[in-house]
Amino acid sequence: MDSRLYIKKFKKQGFVNMGSSLISSEEIDKLSKLVKNKFEETFDSLPNDSCLSMLTTTNLLESVPYAGVVANKIVSNPLIKEFLEEILGRDYKIWGVEARLAPSGDRGLYLHQDGPGQINLFLSLDDNLQGDGASIFLPSSHLIKGSQKKLGVEVPPALLRFLPFMFERLSRLRGNIDIFSNRTWHGRWKNSSSCDHTVITISFFPAGYN
């Protein structure tokens, strides 16, 4: 797809799927294994029925250097660079690279909105066609005047289940890349499956952001 179409879709709905052609299956396999090992080292074991919330690794580039190799390949891709420069300007900066794991039994996260300026890129490390433990978005909500907090709108995870038609759930195959604005109202669907699901996140800010 032409980068202009991705940009147009992003500006309209606040998020966009960039497909799965940027990272090879072999690269995903290697990264997924390394990240899983890191989670097991950090948290001793990966829970199955504990109803925990999402687990996040810190300093991923230090603990899993190969994650930096993959992240560099993504952000160096001409399609991604053109997209980011259009949205954030030429001198945008990478704020951080993390791995996030939604364990089986994860209760999800309420619908919320983060500070202005930031956009996130998600790289799916496993197949998740049902969107268990995946991020969800309210399309075009980044265009609503006034912040979600000031409007007094808060939707808890339990209520989200009754309004699935309103949200886009990131039900993705491994290797898929999604980019979203943190001003888009977003949350996380509960993980009712027996599998853990993991994504790599890369966050970006425009130049001069403080």
C-alpha positions in Angstrom: 0.0 0.0 0.0 1.2 3.5 -0.7 2.4 5.4 2.4 -0.1 8.1 1.7 -3.0 5.7 2.2 -1.6 4.5 5.6 -1.2 8.1 6.6 -4.7 9.0 5.5 -6.2 6.1 7.4 -4.2 6.9 10.5 -5.3 10.5 10.5 -8.9 9.4 10.1 -9.2 6.7 12.7 -6.2 7.3 15.0 -4.5 3.9 14.3 -3.5 1.8 11.3 -2.2 -1.6 10.5 1.0 -1.6 8.5 0.9 -5.3 7.5 3.5 -8.0 8.2 6.0 -7.8 5.3 8.7 -5.8 7.2 10.0 -8.6 9.4 10.8 -12.2 8.3 9.3 -15.3 10.0 12.8 -16.3 11.1 13.4 -12.9 12.8 10.1 -13.2 14.6 10.9 -16.7 15.8 14.3 -15.7 17.2 13.0 -12.5 18.8 9.9 -14.3 20.3 12.1 -17.0 21.9 14.5 -14.5 23.4 11.8 -12.3 24.8 10.0 -15.3 26.2 13.2 -16.4 27.9 13.6 -12.9 29.3 10.1 -12.9 30.8 10.7 -16.3 32.4 14.0 -15.1 33.9 12.4 -11.9 35.2 9.1 -13.3 36.6 10.4 -16.9 37.4 7.5 -18.4 35.6 4.7 -17.3 33.3 1.3 -17.5 35.2 -1.7 -19.2 33.6 -4.6 -18.7 35.9 -3.6 -15.9 38.2 -5.7 -13.1 36.6 -2.6 -10.8 36.6 -2.3 -7.7 34.6 0.1 -7.1 31.7 3.8 -7.9 32.3 6.3 -5.4 30.9 10.1 -5.7 30.5 12.2 -2.7 31.1 15.6 -1.9 29.4 14.7 -4.4 26.7 17.5 -3.3 24.4 20.0 -4.0 27.1 18.6 -7.4 28.2 17.7 -8.6 24.7 20.1 -6.8 22.2 18.5 -8.6 19.3 15.4 -6.6 19.9 17.4 -3.5 18.9 18.4 -5.2 15.7 14.7 -5.8 14.8 13.6 -2.4 16.0 16.3 -0.7 13.9 15.2 -2.6 10.9 11.6 -1.4 11.4 12.4 2.3 12.0 14.8 2.3 9.1 12.3 1.0 6.6 11.4 3.7 4.1 7.7 3.2 4.5 7.9 3.6 8.3 10.2 6.6 8.1 8.0 8.4 5.6 5.0 7.7 7.8 6.7 8.9 11.0 8.1 12.1 9.4 4.6 13.0 8.1 3.0 12.5 11.5 5.8 13.7 13.9 8.1 15.8 11.8 11.6 15.0 10.6 13.4 15.2 14.0 11.1 12.8 15.9 12.8 10.6 18.6 12.4 7.1 19.9 11.4 7.2 23.5 11.7 3.5 24.4 11.4 -0.1 23.3 9.6 -2.6 25.5 8.1 -6.1 25.5 4.6 -6.5 26.9 3.0 -9.8 27.7 -0.7 -10.3 28.4 -0.9 -13.5 30.5 -3.7 -16.0 30.3 -6.3 -14.6 32.7 -5.3 -11.0 32.2 -8.4 -8.9 33.2 -7.8 -6.2 30.6 -7.4 -2.5 31.0 -10.0 0.3 31.1 -10.5 2.7 28.2 -8.1 5.6 28.6 -6.2 8.3 26.7 -2.5 9.3 27.2 -0.7 12.6 26.8 -0.6 14.4 23.4 2.2 13.9 20.9 3.1 10.3 21.5 2.5 7.5 19.1 3.3 3.8 19.6 4.2 1.0 17.2 3.3 -2.6 18.1 4.9 -5.6 16.6 3.0 -8.8 17.3 5.2 -11.8 18.3 2.5 -14.5 18.1 -0.8 -15.3 16.3 -3.8 -13.8 18.2 -6.7 -14.0 15.9 -9.3 -13.6 18.7 -7.5 -10.5 20.1 -7.2 -12.0 23.6 -5.3 -9.6 25.8 -4.9 -7.3 22.8 -5.2 -3.5 22.6 -8.6 -2.0 21.5 -9.3 1.4 20.1 -12.3 3.6 19.7 -12.0 4.7 16.0 -11.6 8.4 15.4 -11.7 9.3 19.1 -8.4 11.2 18.8 -10.5 13.8 16.9 -12.9 14.5 19.9 -12.4 17.9 21.3 -11.4 17.9 24.9 -9.6 15.1 26.8 -11.4 11.9 27.9 -10.5 12.8 31.5 -12.2 16.2 31.2 -15.2 14.7 29.6 -15.5 12.3 32.5 -15.7 9.2 30.3 -14.2 6.0 31.7 -15.1 2.6 30.5 -13.9 -0.3 32.8 -12.8 -3.6 31.2 -15.9 -5.5 32.3 -18.1 -3.0 30.4 -16.1 -3.2 27.3 -17.3 -6.8 26.7 -20.8 -5.5 26.2 -19.8 -3.0 23.6 -17.5 -5.0 21.2 -19.1 -3.4 18.1 -17.8 0.0 19.1 -14.1 -0.9 19.2 -11.3 -2.2 16.9 -9.5 -5.0 18.5 -5.9 -5.8 17.4 -6.6 -9.4 16.3 -3.4 -10.0 14.4 -1.1 -12.6 13.0 2.5 -12.7 14.2 4.7 -10.2 12.5 2.0 -7.6 12.1 2.8 -4.0 12.8 0.3 -1.4 14.1 0.8 2.3 14.8 -1.5 4.3 16.9 -1.8 7.8 18.5 -1.9 7.8 22.2 -4.7 10.4 22.0 -6.9 7.7 20.6 -9.1 6.2 23.3 -7.7 2.8 24.0 -7.7 -0.1 26.4 -7.0 -3.8 26.5 -9.3 -6.7 26.0 -9.2 -9.4 28.6 -7.2 -12.6 27.8 -9.7 -15.4 28.3 -7.6 -17.9 26.3 -5.1 -20.4 27.6 -2.2 -18.7 25.8 0.0 -15.7 26.7 0.3 -13.0 24.0 3.3 -10.8 23.5 4.0 -7.6 21.6 7.1 -5.4 21.1 6.3 -1.7 21.6 8.3 1.2 20.2 7.2 4.7 21.4 7.9 7.9 19.5 7.6 11.6 20.3 8.0 14.7 18.1 11.2 16.8 18.5 11.1 19.2 21.4 8.7 17.1 23.5 9.2 17.5 27.2 
